[in-house]
Amino acid sequence: MLKTKQDVSNFLKEKKISPTSQRVEMLYKLIQKDQHLSPEVVFKMVNDDFPKVSRATVYNNLNLFIENGIVRKLSLGSISTVFDTKNEQHFHLHEENSDELIDVRTNEETTGKLSEAASTVLKKQMGSGYKVKDVIINFEKV
Ligand SMILES: [Zn+2]
């Protein structure tokens, strides 16, 4: 676990990412807890510390974190994207009205079966050479 900003800086160096103060500050804030954040919220978070930062810079840094598997990108339909700072593999329950996103651990029996089913469906539809990244169950109160 990355506890201090120095830890974050060293971690970025290990990943061959230049640890600029902006990146260190940004990642440090992102990983303080497991959270799902919209691009706009991430931008505002960084903007608090670096008022002159551009959206493009923030989004480039986010993409760098995604490419290196530090942060996960989730697409909820065509317009909504959130960034997930929880590191371990998990699925999602998505409440459509409130847009609430709930983490579901994948190592339990039911989610294990779900994972297996999703892999089978994917393979049947797309052939081999693909893997399930996430299972998102959209739900609403009835
Ligand atoms: Zn999540």
Boltz pocket constraint, residues with backbone or C-beta under 6 A from the ligand:
constraints:
  - pocket:
      binder: B
      contacts: [[A, 35], [A, 36], [A, 84], [A, 86], [A, 90], [A, 91], [A, 92], [A, 102], [A, 103]]
      max_distance: 6.0
